[in-house]
C-alpha cells in the first residue's frame, strides 16, 4: 500500500492507476457495448457520443478538484498551484488549468479532423470501417502522448528554461499556420506512405475491417501476410497525431508544467476525437476560419510565457488565460459559421469505396 501512495510526477501512483483504469473502462464500454457490431455512425449518433465524451471530460474536472484539494499542496509541481494559500484555492486553480488545456486540445483536435477526413478519402475507407481505424488510432495516441508528456515533464522539471523553447516553438507554429491556412496536404506524395509501399506487400483493395490478410504470393503461390490499405490508413492517422502533438504538447506545457493535468486533459480531449470526427467530417468546410483562431491561440499561449514574466512577475493568471483562449476559439467558430453559411459540403470522407 505504501508503494501505491508514493509520488510519481507529482501524484500518488494510485491516482495514476485509477485514471488509466477509468480510460480503459471507457474504451471497453465504447468498443464492447456501444460499437460491438460494426455499423455506419451517422451524425445524430455522433453528436450524442460527442456530448457523452464532453460530459466525461467535464466530470473529470470534479475529480481534478478533489485530487488537488487532497494532494495539491505546497509540493505541487506547478508553482502557480503551490503558491496559493488554501487547499480550495489550489483545487480551483488546478481545475482552471485543466479546462484551459482541455479546451485547447479539443479545438486542436478539430483541425486534426480535416487531415483524417482527407486520409479516409484517399484510401476510400467506407464509414462502417472508419470507427475501427479511429479506435486503434486512439490507443496508439494514449501511449504516444504518455511518452511525449513524460519526456516533456522530465525536461521541464530539470530545465526550467525549456518552457521558453516551447514558447518560441508555439509562436513560430502559430505564425506558420497563419501563412499556410489554405495549403492542402498531398496525401499521395506522403513520404511515410511511399516507404510503406516499398517495404510491405499491400493488397489491391480493402478486406473488410482487417489490417492484415494472408493470401497467395503472385510469383510463388505461397501464402504470405499482406498489409491492407486500412493498415496504411491507420499508420497515416497515427503520423498525423504525431505532427499535431508537436503543437499540442508544448501548448499545454505552456499552460501548466503539471504532468497530471497535462496528460489527463490531453487524453479526455482525444477520447472524444472519434465521436467528434463523425460529427464534423461532413461539415469541416464550415470551420475553415477556425484555423486562424487556432493560430492566434498558439501565438497567445507562447507569448504569455514572456508576458507573465514581464507583467505579472511570474505566470499569467489562469483565469485570464482561460478567458482569452475561450474568446479566441469562440470567435473563430462563430465567424466561420457566419462566413461559410450556405457553402456546399466538401472534403468529407466517402461512405463507399471509390473505384
Long-range contacts (C-beta under 8 A, 24 or more apart in sequence): 7-75, 9-77, 9-150, 9-153, 9-259, 9-260, 10-75, 10-76, 10-77, 10-258, 10-259, 10-260, 11-67, 11-71, 11-260, 12-71, 15-67, 15-71, 15-260, 16-260, 19-264, 23-142, 23-267, 23-271, 26-56, 26-271, 27-135, 27-138, 27-139, 27-271, 30-135, 31-135, 35-131, 35-135, 38-128, 38-129, 38-131, 38-132, 38-209, 39-128, 40-126, 40-127, 40-128, 40-351, 41-127, 41-130, 41-131, 41-278, 42-278, 43-278, 43-279, 43-282, 45-278, 46-275, 46-276, 46-277, 46-278, 46-279, 47-279, 49-272, 49-274, 49-275, 49-278, 49-279, 50-272, 50-275, 50-276, 50-279, 52-275, 53-268, 53-271, 53-272, 53-275, 53-276, 54-272, 56-268, 56-271, 56-272, 57-102, 57-106, 57-268, 57-269, 57-271, 57-272, 60-98, 60-264, 60-268, 61-95, 61-98, 61-99, 61-102, 64-91, 64-94, 64-95, 64-98, 64-261, 64-264, 65-91, 65-92, 65-94, 65-95, 66-91, 67-94, 67-260, 68-93, 68-94, 68-95, 76-258, 77-153, 77-157, 77-257, 77-258, 77-259, 78-256, 78-257, 78-258, 78-261, 79-314, 79-315, 80-256, 80-314, 80-315, 80-318, 81-256, 81-258, 93-318, 94-258, 94-261, 96-318, 96-319, 96-322, 97-255, 97-256, 97-258, 97-261, 97-318, 98-261, 98-264, 98-265, 99-265, 99-322, 100-255, 100-318, 100-321, 100-322, 100-325, 101-252, 101-255, 101-256, 101-261, 101-262, 101-265, 101-266, 101-269, 102-265, 102-268, 102-269, 103-322, 103-325, 103-326, 103-329, 104-248, 104-251, 104-252, 104-255, 104-297, 104-301, 104-325, 105-248, 105-251, 105-252, 105-265, 105-266, 105-269, 105-270, 106-269, 106-272, 106-276, 107-290, 107-293, 107-294, 107-297, 107-329, 108-244, 108-247, 108-248, 108-251, 108-294, 109-244, 109-269, 109-270, 109-272, 109-273, 109-276, 110-276, 110-280, 110-287, 110-290, 111-244, 111-290, 111-291, 111-294, 112-240, 112-241, 112-244, 112-273, 113-273, 113-276, 113-277, 113-280, 113-281, 113-284, 114-284, 114-347, 115-185, 115-240, 115-244, 116-237, 116-240, 116-277, 116-281, 116-349, 117-277, 117-281, 117-284, 117-347, 117-348, 117-349, 118-184, 118-185, 118-187, 118-347, 119-187, 119-233, 119-236, 119-237, 119-240, 120-233, 120-281, 120-349, 120-350, 121-347, 121-348, 121-349, 121-350, 122-187, 122-188, 123-206, 123-229, 123-230, 123-232, 123-233, 124-206, 124-350, 124-352, 124-353, 124-354, 124-355, 125-206, 125-229, 125-230, 125-233, 125-349, 125-350, 125-353, 126-206, 126-350, 126-351, 126-352, 126-353, 127-278, 127-349, 127-351, 129-206, 129-208, 129-209, 129-230, 130-277, 130-278, 130-349, 131-274, 131-278, 132-209, 132-230, 133-230, 133-233, 133-234, 133-237, 134-237, 134-273, 134-274, 134-277, 135-274, 136-234, 137-234, 137-237, 137-238, 137-241, 138-270, 138-271, 138-273, 138-274, 140-238, 140-241, 141-238, 141-241, 141-270, 141-273, 142-267, 142-270, 144-238, 144-241, 144-242, 144-245, 145-245, 145-249, 145-263, 145-266, 145-267, 145-270, 146-263, 148-245, 148-249, 149-249, 149-259, 149-262, 149-263, 149-266, 150-259, 152-249, 152-250, 152-253, 152-259, 152-262, 153-253, 153-257, 153-259, 153-262, 156-253, 156-257, 157-257, 163-253, 163-254, 163-257, 163-305, 164-305, 164-306, 166-250, 166-251, 166-253, 166-254, 166-302, 166-305, 167-254, 167-301, 167-302, 167-303, 167-305, 167-306, 168-302, 169-246, 169-250, 169-302, 170-247, 170-250, 170-251, 170-254, 170-298, 170-299, 170-301, 170-302, 171-298, 171-299, 171-302, 171-303, 173-246, 173-247, 173-298, 174-294, 174-295, 174-296, 174-297, 174-298, 174-299, 174-302, 175-295, 175-299, 177-291, 177-294, 177-295, 177-298, 178-292, 178-295, 178-296, 181-288, 181-291, 181-292, 181-295, 187-236, 190-236, 190-239, 192-235, 192-236, 192-239, 193-232, 193-235, 193-236, 196-227, 196-232, 196-235, 197-232, 200-226, 200-227, 201-225, 201-226, 201-227, 202-226, 202-227, 202-228, 202-229, 202-232, 203-227, 203-228, 203-229, 205-229, 205-353, 206-230, 206-353, 247-298, 251-297, 251-298, 251-301, 251-302, 254-301, 254-302, 254-304, 254-305, 255-301, 255-321, 281-347, 281-348, 281-349, 282-345, 282-348, 283-345, 283-348, 284-347, 284-348, 285-340, 285-343, 285-344, 285-345, 285-346, 285-347, 286-336, 286-337, 286-340, 286-343, 287-332, 287-333, 287-336, 287-337, 287-340, 288-336, 288-339, 288-340, 289-332, 289-335, 289-336, 289-339, 289-340, 290-329, 290-332, 290-333, 290-336, 291-332, 292-332, 293-328, 293-329, 293-331, 293-332, 293-333, 293-335, 294-329, 294-332, 296-328, 296-332, 297-325, 297-328, 297-329, 300-324, 300-325, 300-328, 301-325
